[in-house]
């Protein structure tokens, strides 16, 4: 009995609550899905956003918003339709907002669910928004309103021109006052007062600052004038509202970009500092190798500077590779295109330079020659004065400086007279032609005597004579002497030839080089008593 009564009470309570629950479910729309999952579009009328609407797959939100805006614009232009004619009317499904017989838009329960309000509340809010927008649209296009805007624009233009002229005149007077009172003092300052900036440069900086301030003031006036004039007409009002953003927007973007770039900038600064001090340490080490205070097995001190340049290039290249992802715009197609273009230009234009650099390192590390060596490249003979990555400079015996590309050196034979001169001696050789009637042993003895009389030649190893050819009228003798240095080679040859002439003249032997046709009546020798014929003077009587 108790159970029956309890069931009756619960059933009665449930029946009484059920109508309220049903009515609450009818009034409160279901929860809308997250807005990120629903695509909406703005309904813009007269450059203003009225509200947002959703769409369906067969009628996207953008197309629906554009259609609603077009119908509102058509009604706004038709002054026969009053604002009170805009009403909310029931439809087959949902509600409609009408302007007379024209349906401006339809509202469905899904639209109310998106806003989380009842459908009638949403329809009334949209109606009021459309009604006010149409009223404002018509008011702003009244002839009196437009005429008032024209008058205000003319007045504003007059004020702008007047202020611009006044400001220009004031600045000109200010510059004239500065020129009279300040310029003479600035340009008259002693030179020691400014280490980097002279008085004239300081005055130019002052005048440039004044001109800059003047342009800033003029630009501010132009901005205020444009904003006021554009805001007087409905067709340009949106431009006036966006004018400040057009000017400040790029600055805000640059500022935001700089703030976002700060972490990458810190990385780049740290990378630059690490690279800089690493290069300093590397340079200190190679400088020590170059001076000889530090040694490295098998490493020539002259290799220190070229090796440092190679390592410096590698370190800087590695740093650039590490820094590239942190540079602004590193992933953009524009920077990639610039990189490809720069690489193409470098590969096309620097091919010769790269070959010269490679040849320069080959000459250095291959020990082909060094500064101070006497070399011959092709027809050029001289002392090496400078070796660089691209070129080598040689000073000839005539004191001419010749610049030779390193790529030319590596593609031709190079004669180095100094490489073995100190360790094994440089062999200097010359030839003379002597008749067959002169004993070859006598000729050998005379040539050896001439070599002994020649300074800057070595006694050990002793000179030696070769007889390379037997010609038709003479025997060719080749004298070879050793010298411990390649410097002054022209002077050594000259002294050697002088002594050969003296010795052969002393012994009455004719030198038959370069050609011989017959025995002359008088031997072609110079007696010793005529060696110092005028204007020559004996060694003891030189003045």
C-alpha positions as CSV (number, residue, x, y, z in Angstrom):
1,X,0.0,0.0,0.0
2,X,2.9,2.4,0.9
3,X,4.6,1.5,-2.4
4,X,1.5,2.3,-4.4
5,X,1.1,5.7,-2.7
6,X,4.8,6.5,-3.3
7,X,4.6,5.6,-7.0
8,X,1.5,7.8,-7.4
9,X,3.2,10.8,-5.8
10,X,6.3,10.4,-8.1
11,X,4.1,10.1,-11.2
12,X,2.1,13.2,-10.3
13,X,5.4,15.2,-9.7
14,X,6.8,14.1,-13.0
15,X,3.6,15.0,-14.9
16,X,3.6,18.5,-13.3
17,X,7.3,19.1,-14.3
18,X,7.1,17.8,-17.8
19,X,5.3,20.8,-19.4
20,X,7.9,23.2,-17.9
21,X,10.7,21.2,-19.2
22,X,9.1,21.0,-22.6
23,X,8.6,24.8,-22.7
24,X,12.2,25.5,-21.6
25,X,13.5,23.2,-24.3
26,X,11.5,25.2,-26.9
27,X,12.7,28.6,-25.7
28,X,16.4,27.8,-25.2
29,X,18.2,26.8,-28.4
30,X,20.6,24.0,-28.4
31,X,24.2,24.8,-27.7
32,X,26.1,26.0,-30.8
33,X,29.1,24.1,-31.9
34,X,32.5,25.8,-31.6
35,X,32.7,28.9,-33.8
36,X,36.0,27.7,-35.3
37,X,34.1,24.8,-36.9
38,X,31.4,27.1,-38.5
39,X,32.4,29.4,-41.3
40,X,30.7,32.8,-41.2
41,X,30.9,35.9,-43.4
42,X,30.4,39.6,-42.7
43,X,27.4,41.5,-44.1
44,X,29.0,44.8,-45.1
45,X,26.8,47.8,-46.1
46,X,28.2,51.2,-46.8
47,X,31.7,50.1,-45.7
48,X,30.3,49.0,-42.3
49,X,29.9,45.6,-40.9
50,X,26.3,45.0,-39.8
51,X,26.5,41.4,-38.6
52,X,27.8,38.0,-39.5
53,X,25.9,35.1,-41.1
54,X,26.6,31.4,-41.6
55,X,26.1,29.4,-44.7
56,X,25.6,25.8,-45.9
57,X,27.5,23.7,-48.4
58,X,25.1,24.6,-51.2
59,X,24.9,28.3,-50.2
60,X,28.3,29.4,-48.6
61,X,28.4,32.1,-46.1
62,X,30.2,34.6,-48.4
63,X,27.6,34.3,-51.1
64,X,24.8,34.7,-48.6
65,X,26.3,37.8,-47.0
66,X,26.9,39.4,-50.5
67,X,23.3,38.7,-51.5
68,X,21.9,40.2,-48.2
69,X,24.2,43.3,-48.6
70,X,23.0,43.8,-52.2
71,X,19.3,43.7,-51.2
72,X,19.9,46.2,-48.3
73,X,21.7,48.5,-50.7
74,X,18.9,48.4,-53.2
75,X,16.3,49.2,-50.5
76,X,18.5,52.0,-49.1
77,X,18.6,53.7,-52.6
78,X,14.8,53.4,-52.9
79,X,13.6,56.3,-50.8
80,X,10.0,55.2,-51.4
81,X,10.6,52.4,-48.8
82,X,10.6,54.1,-45.4
83,X,12.5,52.8,-42.4
84,X,9.2,51.8,-40.7
85,X,8.6,49.4,-43.5
86,X,11.4,47.1,-42.3
87,X,9.7,44.5,-40.2
88,X,10.1,40.9,-39.0
89,X,7.7,38.5,-40.5
90,X,7.1,34.7,-40.0
91,X,8.2,32.4,-42.8
92,X,7.7,28.7,-43.6
93,X,10.9,27.9,-41.7
94,X,12.0,30.5,-39.2
95,X,11.6,34.2,-39.7
96,X,12.2,36.8,-42.4
97,X,13.2,40.5,-42.3
98,X,11.2,42.4,-45.0
99,X,11.3,45.9,-46.4
100,X,7.8,46.2,-47.9
101,X,7.5,43.4,-50.4
102,X,11.3,42.8,-50.5
103,X,12.7,40.0,-48.4
104,X,16.1,41.3,-47.1
105,X,17.1,38.1,-45.4
106,X,15.8,34.9,-43.8
107,X,16.7,33.6,-40.3
108,X,16.7,30.0,-39.3
109,X,17.0,28.3,-35.9
110,X,20.6,27.4,-36.8
111,X,21.4,31.2,-37.0
112,X,20.0,31.7,-33.5
113,X,22.0,28.7,-32.3
114,X,25.2,30.3,-33.6
115,X,24.5,33.4,-31.5
116,X,23.1,31.4,-28.5
117,X,19.9,33.5,-28.4
118,X,16.3,32.9,-29.3
119,X,15.4,33.3,-33.0
120,X,13.0,36.2,-32.4
121,X,15.6,38.1,-30.4
122,X,18.2,37.7,-33.2
123,X,15.7,38.8,-35.8
124,X,14.8,42.0,-33.9
125,X,18.5,42.9,-33.4
126,X,19.2,42.4,-37.1
127,X,16.1,44.5,-38.0
128,X,17.2,47.4,-35.8
129,X,20.7,47.2,-37.2
130,X,19.5,47.3,-40.8
131,X,17.0,50.1,-40.1
132,X,19.6,52.3,-38.5
133,X,22.1,51.7,-41.3
134,X,19.6,52.6,-44.0
135,X,18.6,55.7,-42.1
136,X,22.2,56.8,-41.8
137,X,22.9,55.9,-45.4
138,X,20.2,58.2,-46.7
139,X,21.1,61.0,-44.2
140,X,24.7,61.1,-45.3
141,X,23.7,61.5,-49.0
142,X,21.3,64.4,-48.5
143,X,22.2,67.3,-50.8
144,X,22.4,69.7,-47.8
145,X,24.8,67.3,-46.0
146,X,27.0,67.0,-49.1
147,X,27.0,70.7,-49.7
148,X,28.0,71.2,-46.1
149,X,30.9,68.7,-46.6
150,X,32.1,70.6,-49.7
151,X,32.1,73.9,-47.7
152,X,34.0,72.4,-44.8
153,X,36.5,70.8,-47.2
154,X,37.2,74.2,-48.8
155,X,37.6,75.8,-45.4
156,X,39.9,73.1,-44.3
157,X,42.0,73.4,-47.5
158,X,42.3,77.1,-46.9
159,X,43.4,76.6,-43.3
160,X,45.9,73.9,-44.5
161,X,47.5,76.1,-47.1
162,X,47.7,79.1,-44.7
163,X,49.3,77.0,-42.0
164,X,51.8,75.5,-44.5
165,X,52.8,78.9,-45.7
166,X,53.2,80.2,-42.2
167,X,55.2,77.2,-41.1
168,X,57.5,77.5,-44.1
169,X,58.1,81.1,-43.4
170,X,58.7,80.5,-39.7
171,X,61.3,77.8,-40.5
172,X,63.0,80.0,-43.1
173,X,63.3,82.8,-40.5
174,X,64.6,80.3,-38.0
175,X,67.2,79.0,-40.3
176,X,68.2,82.6,-41.1
177,X,68.5,83.4,-37.3
178,X,70.6,80.3,-36.8
179,X,72.8,81.1,-39.7
180,X,73.5,84.6,-38.3
181,X,74.0,83.7,-34.7
182,X,75.2,80.1,-34.7
183,X,76.9,79.2,-38.0
184,X,79.9,81.4,-37.5
185,X,80.5,80.0,-34.0
186,X,80.1,76.4,-35.2
187,X,82.4,76.7,-38.2
188,X,84.9,78.7,-36.2
189,X,85.4,76.0,-33.6
190,X,89.0,74.7,-33.4
191,X,89.7,71.5,-35.3
192,X,90.8,69.8,-32.1
193,X,87.4,70.3,-30.6
194,X,85.9,67.6,-32.9
195,X,87.9,64.6,-33.8
196,X,85.5,63.1,-36.3
197,X,83.1,66.0,-37.1
198,X,84.3,69.3,-38.4
199,X,82.5,72.6,-38.0
200,X,81.1,72.7,-41.5
201,X,79.8,69.2,-41.2
202,X,78.1,70.0,-37.8
203,X,76.4,73.0,-39.4
204,X,75.1,70.8,-42.3
205,X,73.8,68.4,-39.7
206,X,71.9,71.2,-37.9
207,X,70.3,72.5,-41.1
208,X,69.3,68.9,-42.1
209,X,67.7,68.4,-38.7
210,X,65.7,71.7,-39.1
211,X,64.6,70.6,-42.5
212,X,63.6,67.2,-41.2
213,X,61.5,68.8,-38.4
214,X,59.8,71.0,-41.0
215,X,58.8,68.0,-43.1
216,X,57.5,66.1,-40.1
217,X,55.2,69.1,-39.2
218,X,54.0,69.4,-42.8
219,X,53.3,65.7,-43.0
220,X,51.3,65.9,-39.8
221,X,49.2,68.8,-41.3
222,X,48.7,66.8,-44.5
223,X,47.5,63.8,-42.5
224,X,45.0,65.9,-40.5
225,X,43.7,67.6,-43.6
226,X,43.3,64.4,-45.5
227,X,41.5,62.7,-42.6
228,X,39.1,65.6,-42.2
229,X,38.3,66.0,-45.9
230,X,37.8,62.3,-46.6
231,X,35.6,61.9,-43.6
232,X,33.1,64.5,-45.0
233,X,31.8,62.2,-47.7
234,X,30.3,58.7,-47.3
235,X,32.2,57.4,-50.3
236,X,35.6,58.2,-48.8
237,X,34.7,57.8,-45.1
238,X,36.2,54.3,-44.9
239,X,39.5,55.6,-46.3
240,X,39.6,58.3,-43.7
241,X,39.0,55.8,-40.9
242,X,41.8,53.6,-42.3
243,X,44.2,56.4,-43.1
244,X,45.9,56.2,-39.7
245,X,46.2,52.4,-39.9
246,X,47.7,52.8,-43.4
247,X,50.4,55.0,-42.0
248,X,50.9,53.3,-38.7
249,X,50.3,49.8,-39.9
250,X,53.7,49.3,-41.5
251,X,55.4,50.7,-38.4
252,X,53.4,48.3,-36.2
253,X,54.2,45.4,-38.4
254,X,57.9,46.3,-38.3
255,X,57.8,46.7,-34.6
256,X,56.0,43.4,-34.1
257,X,58.4,41.8,-36.5
258,X,61.4,43.2,-34.6
259,X,59.9,41.9,-31.3
260,X,59.5,38.5,-32.8
261,X,63.0,38.7,-34.2
262,X,64.6,39.5,-30.8
263,X,65.3,35.8,-29.9
264,X,66.9,35.1,-33.3
265,X,68.8,38.4,-33.0
266,X,70.2,37.3,-29.7
267,X,71.3,34.1,-31.3
268,X,73.0,35.9,-34.2
269,X,74.8,38.3,-31.8
270,X,76.1,35.4,-29.7
271,X,77.1,33.6,-32.9
272,X,78.9,36.7,-34.2
273,X,80.8,37.1,-30.9
274,X,81.8,33.5,-30.8
275,X,83.0,33.6,-34.5
276,X,84.8,36.9,-33.9
277,X,86.8,35.7,-30.9
278,X,87.4,32.3,-32.4
279,X,89.0,34.0,-35.4
280,X,91.1,36.1,-33.1
281,X,92.4,33.0,-31.3
282,X,93.1,31.3,-34.6
283,X,94.9,34.4,-35.9
284,X,97.1,34.6,-32.7
285,X,98.1,30.9,-33.2
286,X,99.0,31.4,-36.9
287,X,100.8,34.6,-36.2
288,X,102.9,32.7,-33.7
289,X,103.6,30.1,-36.4
290,X,104.6,32.9,-38.8
291,X,107.0,34.5,-36.3
292,X,108.4,31.1,-35.3
293,X,107.4,31.3,-31.6
294,X,105.2,28.3,-32.2
295,X,106.1,25.3,-34.3
296,X,104.2,22.6,-36.1
297,X,105.8,19.6,-37.5
298,X,106.2,19.8,-41.3
299,X,104.6,23.3,-41.4
300,X,106.5,26.1,-43.2
301,X,106.2,29.5,-41.4
302,X,105.4,31.1,-44.7
303,X,102.2,29.0,-44.9
304,X,100.8,30.6,-41.8
305,X,99.0,33.5,-43.4
306,X,97.5,31.6,-46.4
307,X,96.4,28.8,-44.0
308,X,94.8,31.3,-41.7
309,X,92.9,32.8,-44.7
310,X,91.6,29.4,-45.6
311,X,90.5,28.5,-42.1
312,X,89.0,32.0,-41.7
313,X,86.9,31.5,-44.9
314,X,85.7,28.1,-43.6
315,X,84.8,29.5,-40.2
316,X,82.9,32.4,-41.7
317,X,81.1,30.1,-44.1
318,X,80.1,27.8,-41.3
319,X,78.8,30.7,-39.3
320,X,76.8,32.0,-42.2
321,X,75.3,28.5,-42.7
322,X,74.3,28.5,-39.1
323,X,73.0,32.0,-39.2
324,X,70.9,31.7,-42.4
325,X,67.8,30.1,-40.8
326,X,67.7,32.9,-38.2
327,X,67.8,35.7,-40.7
328,X,64.5,37.6,-41.4
329,X,62.8,36.2,-44.4
330,X,65.2,33.3,-44.8
331,X,62.4,31.0,-45.8
332,X,60.8,33.3,-48.4
333,X,60.9,32.7,-52.1
334,X,62.2,36.2,-52.6
335,X,65.4,35.6,-50.6
336,X,65.8,32.1,-52.2
337,X,65.6,33.7,-55.6
338,X,68.1,36.4,-54.6
339,X,70.5,33.6,-53.3
340,X,70.2,31.7,-56.6
341,X,70.8,34.8,-58.6
342,X,73.8,35.8,-56.6
343,X,75.2,32.3,-56.8
344,X,74.7,32.3,-60.6
345,X,76.4,35.7,-61.0
346,X,79.3,34.6,-58.7
347,X,79.8,31.4,-60.6
348,X,79.8,33.2,-64.0
349,X,81.8,36.3,-63.1
350,X,84.3,34.9,-60.6
351,X,85.5,31.9,-62.5
352,X,88.8,33.5,-63.3
353,X,89.2,34.9,-59.8
354,X,88.6,31.4,-58.3
355,X,91.2,29.9,-60.6
356,X,93.7,32.5,-59.6
357,X,93.0,31.9,-55.9
358,X,93.4,28.2,-56.3
359,X,96.6,28.7,-58.2
360,X,97.8,31.1,-55.5
361,X,97.4,28.5,-52.8
362,X,99.1,25.9,-55.1
363,X,102.1,28.2,-55.5
364,X,102.2,28.8,-51.7
365,X,101.8,25.3,-50.4
366,X,103.6,23.7,-53.3
367,X,106.7,25.8,-52.4
368,X,107.1,26.9,-56.0
369,X,108.7,30.2,-54.9
370,X,108.6,32.7,-52.0
371,X,109.2,36.4,-51.6
372,X,112.8,37.3,-52.4
373,X,113.3,34.5,-54.9
374,X,114.7,35.2,-58.4
375,X,112.3,33.4,-60.8
376,X,111.6,33.3,-64.5
377,X,108.0,32.9,-65.8
378,X,107.9,32.7,-69.5
379,X,110.0,35.6,-70.7
380,X,109.7,37.5,-67.4
381,X,112.7,37.2,-65.0
382,X,112.9,39.1,-61.7
383,X,112.7,39.0,-58.0
384,X,109.4,38.1,-56.3
385,X,108.2,41.1,-54.2
386,X,104.6,40.1,-53.3
387,X,102.6,36.9,-53.4
388,X,98.8,37.3,-53.1
389,X,95.8,35.0,-53.7
390,X,95.1,36.4,-57.2
391,X,98.4,37.8,-58.5
392,X,102.2,37.7,-58.0
393,X,104.4,40.7,-58.4
394,X,107.9,40.5,-59.8
395,X,110.6,43.2,-60.0
396,X,112.8,42.7,-63.1
397,X,116.5,43.4,-63.4
398,X,115.5,46.7,-65.0
399,X,113.6,47.7,-61.9
400,X,110.2,47.1,-63.6
401,X,107.3,45.7,-61.6
402,X,105.3,43.2,-63.4
403,X,102.0,41.7,-62.1
404,X,101.4,38.1,-63.2
405,X,98.1,36.3,-62.6
406,X,98.5,33.1,-60.6
407,X,96.5,31.1,-63.1
408,X,99.2,32.0,-65.7
409,X,102.0,30.8,-63.4
410,X,100.3,27.5,-62.8
411,X,99.9,26.8,-66.5
412,X,103.5,27.5,-67.6
413,X,106.9,26.4,-66.4
414,X,108.6,28.4,-63.6
415,X,112.4,28.7,-63.2
416,X,113.4,29.4,-59.6
417,X,117.1,30.5,-59.4
418,X,117.1,30.9,-55.6
419,X,115.6,27.6,-54.5
420,X,118.9,25.6,-54.5
421,X,121.4,28.5,-54.6
422,X,122.4,28.5,-50.9
423,X,122.3,24.7,-50.3
424,X,123.8,23.3,-53.6
425,X,124.8,26.4,-55.5
426,X,123.5,28.0,-58.6
427,X,125.4,27.1,-61.8
428,X,126.0,30.0,-64.2
429,X,127.2,29.1,-67.6
430,X,128.4,30.9,-70.7
431,X,129.9,29.8,-74.1
432,X,132.8,30.9,-76.2
433,X,134.0,29.6,-79.7
434,X,137.7,29.0,-80.1
435,X,139.6,27.9,-83.2
436,X,140.8,24.3,-83.7
437,X,144.4,25.5,-83.6
438,X,144.2,26.4,-79.9
439,X,144.8,23.4,-77.6
440,X,141.7,22.6,-75.6
441,X,143.7,22.2,-72.4
442,X,144.9,25.8,-72.8
443,X,141.3,27.0,-73.3
444,X,140.2,25.1,-70.2
445,X,143.0,26.6,-68.1
446,X,142.1,30.1,-69.3
447,X,138.4,29.7,-68.6
448,X,139.2,28.4,-65.1
449,X,141.4,31.4,-64.5
450,X,138.7,33.8,-65.6
451,X,136.3,32.0,-63.2
452,X,138.8,32.4,-60.3
453,X,139.0,36.1,-61.0
454,X,135.3,36.6,-60.9
455,X,133.9,37.7,-57.5
456,X,130.7,36.1,-56.0
457,X,131.6,32.7,-57.5
458,X,132.4,29.6,-55.4
459,X,135.7,27.9,-55.3
460,X,134.0,24.7,-54.1
461,X,132.6,23.0,-56.0
462,X,135.2,24.1,-58.6
463,X,134.1,25.4,-62.0
464,X,134.0,22.9,-64.8
465,X,134.2,23.2,-68.6
466,X,132.2,21.3,-71.2
467,X,132.6,21.1,-75.0
468,X,129.0,20.6,-76.2
469,X,129.6,21.2,-79.9
470,X,132.3,21.0,-82.6
471,X,131.2,23.5,-85.3
472,X,132.6,24.1,-88.8
473,X,135.2,26.7,-87.8
474,X,135.4,26.7,-84.0
475,X,135.1,24.5,-80.9
476,X,132.4,25.6,-78.5
477,X,133.4,25.7,-74.8
478,X,130.9,26.0,-72.0
479,X,132.1,27.4,-68.7
480,X,130.1,26.5,-65.6
481,X,130.7,28.3,-62.3
482,X,128.9,28.0,-59.0
483,X,127.3,30.9,-57.2
484,X,125.9,30.9,-53.6
485,X,123.2,33.5,-54.4
486,X,120.9,34.3,-57.2
487,X,120.9,38.0,-56.5
488,X,123.1,40.0,-58.7
489,X,123.2,37.4,-61.4
490,X,123.5,40.0,-64.1
491,X,126.5,41.5,-62.5
492,X,128.2,38.1,-62.0
493,X,127.7,37.3,-65.7
494,X,129.1,40.7,-66.7
495,X,132.2,40.3,-64.5
496,X,132.7,36.7,-65.8
497,X,132.6,37.9,-69.4
498,X,135.1,40.7,-68.7
499,X,137.6,38.3,-67.1
500,X,137.2,35.9,-70.0
501,X,138.1,38.7,-72.5
502,X,141.1,39.8,-70.3
503,X,142.5,36.3,-69.9
504,X,142.2,35.4,-73.6
505,X,143.7,38.7,-74.6
506,X,146.6,38.1,-72.2
507,X,147.4,34.9,-74.0
508,X,146.8,36.1,-77.5
509,X,143.9,33.7,-78.2
510,X,141.1,34.9,-80.5
511,X,137.5,34.4,-79.6
512,X,135.8,33.4,-82.8
513,X,132.1,33.6,-81.6
514,X,129.7,34.1,-83.2
515,X,131.0,33.5,-86.7
516,X,134.3,32.9,-88.5
517,X,135.1,33.3,-92.2
518,X,138.9,33.3,-92.4
519,X,142.2,34.0,-90.5
520,X,142.8,37.8,-90.4
521,X,146.3,39.2,-91.1
522,X,146.5,40.6,-87.6
523,X,145.1,38.5,-84.7
524,X,142.0,40.0,-83.2
525,X,143.3,40.4,-79.7
526,X,143.8,43.4,-77.5
527,X,147.4,43.8,-76.1
528,X,147.6,44.3,-72.4
529,X,149.2,47.8,-72.8
530,X,146.0,48.9,-74.6
531,X,143.5,47.6,-72.0
532,X,143.1,51.1,-70.5
533,X,143.1,53.2,-73.7
534,X,141.4,56.6,-73.4
535,X,138.9,57.3,-72.0
536,X,139.3,54.2,-69.8
537,X,141.6,54.6,-66.7
538,X,143.6,52.0,-64.7
539,X,142.0,50.9,-61.4
540,X,144.5,53.0,-59.3
541,X,143.7,56.2,-61.2
542,X,140.0,56.3,-60.9
543,X,138.5,59.7,-59.9
